[in-house]
Amino acid sequence: MAASRTVIVGHDGSPTSDLALAWALNYAGRFEASVRVIRGWSISTAPRPASMTGGYVPPIEEFAAAVLADLEADGARVVAEWGAGVE
């Protein structure tokens, strides 16, 4: 049974993290590995969910969804150029 291989790379939306993601995709492609892209965040650094208005603070799941949407958008061009296998 072959071991599952995963390359983990952080992405913060910067051009430098685009380079890190491209490197990870290239590296993973050579070893038939998948790529997992991660982003650290807190309530104060997360993008604001659309439902956040006035004094309403949405549940944490909506902040997490907003972070994920930003991460997917930020990495889409790099992923399209370098390949699939991203989790």
PEJOTA-V696485 format. One line per field, one symbol per residue. psi: psi as a letter, one per 40 degrees, with the letter a starting at -180 (. if undefined). Layout:
psi: ???
//
This chain:
psi: hihhhhhhhiheeiddddddddddddddddefiihhhihiiiddeiihidehibehhiidddddddddddddddeddddddeaaeh.
//
